[in-house]
């Protein structure tokens, strides 16, 4: 029984560490990327990113996790197609 609790705690720590690193990277991109107007993140790409993150967070429930990641990939592909048509 103690092994399961340790595994749950270590996976929670890994998720929290990953979110912390992601937050630091997002802050760097936000502050360092202000002067650059090219390669801005579109709202659709942000939504796709959110779905993929949610899929990672709900990874223990495989059906939900993989479904959210799949929706994120589909939204990202739609964003790529929209950007390629506008150029």
C-alpha positions as CSV (number, residue, x, y, z in Angstrom):
1,X,0.0,0.0,0.0
2,X,2.8,2.4,0.8
3,X,4.3,1.9,-2.7
4,X,1.1,3.2,-4.4
5,X,1.2,6.3,-2.2
6,X,4.8,6.9,-3.1
7,X,4.1,6.5,-6.8
8,X,1.1,8.9,-6.5
9,X,3.2,11.5,-4.7
10,X,6.1,11.2,-7.2
11,X,3.8,11.6,-10.2
12,X,2.2,14.6,-8.6
13,X,5.6,16.1,-7.9
14,X,6.6,15.5,-11.6
15,X,3.4,17.2,-12.8
16,X,4.0,20.2,-10.5
17,X,7.6,20.4,-11.6
18,X,6.6,20.3,-15.2
19,X,4.0,23.0,-14.7
20,X,6.6,25.2,-12.9
21,X,9.1,24.8,-15.8
22,X,6.4,25.6,-18.3
23,X,5.4,28.7,-16.3
24,X,9.0,29.9,-16.3
25,X,9.3,29.3,-20.1
26,X,6.0,31.2,-20.6
27,X,7.2,34.1,-18.6
28,X,10.5,34.3,-20.6
29,X,8.6,34.1,-23.9
30,X,6.1,36.8,-22.7
31,X,8.8,39.3,-21.6
32,X,11.5,38.5,-24.3
33,X,9.0,38.1,-27.1
34,X,7.3,41.5,-26.8
35,X,9.5,43.3,-29.3
36,X,9.1,40.7,-32.0
37,X,5.9,40.9,-34.0
38,X,6.6,37.7,-36.1
39,X,5.6,34.2,-34.9
40,X,3.0,35.4,-32.4
41,X,0.9,32.7,-30.8
42,X,-2.6,32.8,-32.2
43,X,-5.6,32.3,-30.0
44,X,-6.3,29.0,-31.7
45,X,-2.8,27.8,-31.1
46,X,-3.1,28.8,-27.4
47,X,-6.3,26.8,-27.2
48,X,-4.6,23.8,-28.7
49,X,-1.7,24.1,-26.2
50,X,-4.3,24.2,-23.4
51,X,-6.0,21.0,-24.6
52,X,-2.6,19.2,-24.8
53,X,-1.7,20.4,-21.3
54,X,-5.1,19.2,-20.0
55,X,-4.5,15.9,-21.7
56,X,-1.2,15.6,-19.9
57,X,-2.7,16.5,-16.5
58,X,-5.5,14.0,-16.9
59,X,-3.1,11.3,-18.2
60,X,-4.1,8.8,-15.5
61,X,-7.5,8.5,-17.0
62,X,-6.3,7.3,-20.4
63,X,-9.5,7.9,-22.4
64,X,-9.9,11.4,-21.2
65,X,-6.2,12.3,-21.5
66,X,-5.7,10.9,-25.0
67,X,-9.0,12.5,-26.1
68,X,-7.9,15.9,-24.9
69,X,-4.5,15.5,-26.5
70,X,-6.2,14.5,-29.8
71,X,-8.5,17.5,-29.7
72,X,-5.4,19.7,-29.1
73,X,-3.6,18.2,-32.1
74,X,-6.6,18.7,-34.3
75,X,-7.0,22.3,-33.2
76,X,-3.3,22.9,-33.9
77,X,-3.7,21.4,-37.4
78,X,-6.6,23.7,-38.1
79,X,-4.5,26.6,-36.9
80,X,-1.7,25.6,-39.2
81,X,-4.1,25.3,-42.2
82,X,-5.6,28.7,-41.4
83,X,-2.1,30.3,-41.2
84,X,-1.0,28.7,-44.5
85,X,-4.1,30.0,-46.3
86,X,-3.7,33.5,-45.1
87,X,-0.1,33.9,-46.5
